[in-house]
């Protein structure tokens, strides 16, 4: 049997929507969340127009909502979100694929630009490895910055190569849905772009 590695993007591939905004809406009160989006709307418009890079826009958004928050409380919220809300966002086709690959004893990893604070708890439920953006902490508080780079585009490949010896695999399969996944898809023998859209 061929030794397989399966790489899954998370937001938009396994899930129907981006989980960053879904998590922030869960984590903060409606007044804080929607008020924050109004305050940040000029920056979000610049991002939509391509005048601010993805990683910079995301870091500004994250910083606005979480800077100074307790890491322990934030991680607890991430775990609750994964347990209580994530199943309403997950595509059934993705779950079927995960179960099929597990029966083949393939190694599987979710590679996400979202923060590991809520992606990893969900991955743990399915015994999936997790590579995701890390949030910087200092003295038990979130600084509002990323630890290292946003796990997007080329950084996905860098992180994958650090975690796995790709030469040990006979066949690599990748799933993605956006421009942030193109480099990861290029690593694979089998590329699946927007594969679960009907589920």
N, C-alpha and C positions, 0 to 999 in steps of 0.2 A: 504493500500500500504506500502511495506517495505521501511524504511528510508535507502537510499543508499549513500555511499561515494565512489567516483571514483577517483583513484590516477593514474595520467599519468606521466611517465617519459617524458622528452622533446626530447633531442638529440638522434636521431636514432629510436625513437618511434613515436612521432608526426612528427618529421622532417626526411628527408632522409639522412642528414649528420650532423656532429657535428657543431653547430653554433658558437663555439668559434673562430675557424679559419676563418669561413665565415665572422664573424663580424670584426675580425682584418683586413682581406683583404679589407673590406668595409671602415673601419675606417682610415687605414693608406694608404699612397701612395704605388703603386706596388714596388718601389725601397726600401722603408723602410720595407715593409712586407716580400718580398722575400729575401732581404738582411739579415733581422733578422732571418729568418728560417735557412739560411746558417750558421750564427754565432751560432745559438742554436743547430745545427744539432748533435754535440757530445752528448749533454744532451738528445735530443730526441731519439737518438740511445740507450742510457742507459735506457731510459724509456721503449722502445720497447723490450729490453732484460730483463725487469723486475728488473733492478738494482736500479731504482728510483721509489718511490711510486707515484701513480697517483696524489695525492694532491700536493706533492712537485714539480713535473714536471709542473703541471698546474700553480702553483704560480710563478715559475721561468719564464714561458712563458708570463704570464700576466704582471709580473713586468717589463720585458724587454720592452714591447710595450706601457705600459700606465703609469708607475711611473712618478709622477710629473704633470700629465695632469689635467686640470680643470675638476672638477666633473660636473659642469653645462654643459660644452661642450660635455663631455663624455655621459651624460644622454640624451642630445639632439641627439647625433649620434645614441644612442641605440634606441630612439623613431623613428628616420627616418629609421633605418635598419628594425625595426619591421613593419613599414608601407610600405616600398618600396621593400624590398628584401625577407622578410620571406615567403610570399605566394608562391614563387618559390621553397621553400624548404619543405613545409608542405605536408604531405601525405593526399590525399583525403579521404581515409578510416578513418583516425583519425578525420577529420572534421565531417564526417557522424556519427561517434560514439558519438562525443560531442553533436551534434544536437539531436541524439536519447535520450541520457541521460538527456538532458535539458527538453525534452518532458515528461520525467518521474519525473521531479523535483528533480533529484539527486543532491547532493552536489559534485562539481568537483574541483579538485586542480591539478595543474601542480607542480611536485616536481623535481627540476633540479639542476645538478651540475654546469650548466652555470650560469653566473651572472644575477641577477635580473634586471640589468640596461637595458638589451634588451629582456629578457624573459617576464618580467612583462608587458611592453607595448603591447606585442603581446597578452598576457593573457587578458588584459583589453579589447581588441577588441572583445573577446568572453565571457566576463563576467566570467572568470575563476579565482579562487584564485591562488596565486602563492607563492610557497616556493622555494627559490633558493639561491645559494651562494651569499654572500654579500661581496663587496669590501670595504676595510678600507679607510677612508678619514681623512684628517687632514688639517684644515684651508683652506677648499675648494679645496684641491688637493688630488689626488689618491696616496696612499703610495706604491702601488704595492703589498700589502699583503691582505690576506683575513680577514674579520671581523668575528672572530670565525672560525669554521671548514668548509672545502669544503663540500657541500651538496651531499655526495656520500656515498653509502653503509649504514652502521649503522647510520650515521648522518641523512640520510633521515628519518629513523624511529624516531629518537630523535626529529627532527623538526616537523614531523607530529603529534607526541604525545603532543607536546607543543601547537599546534594550534587547535587540535581536541580532544574531549572526545570520543574515539573510542567505548566506551560502549553504546553510544547513537544510534549507527547504527546497524540496523538489518543485513546489508549485505555490505561487502566491496569488491570492485573490483579494481584490480591493473593491470597496463600495463607497461611493461619494455622490454629492449632489450639487457642488458649487465650485467656483474658481479656487477656493481654498483647498480643494482636494486634488487638483490636477497633478501636482507633483507626486502625491501618494499613489494615485492611480497609475502613474508612469512606472512605478516600482513593480507593478503586478504583471503576472502572465495573463490573468483574466481580469478585465476592467468592467465594473458595473456602475453605470451612471444613472442616477435617479431610478433605481430598480424597483422600489416598493410603492410607487405613487398611487397604485390602485388599492392599497390596503390601509 
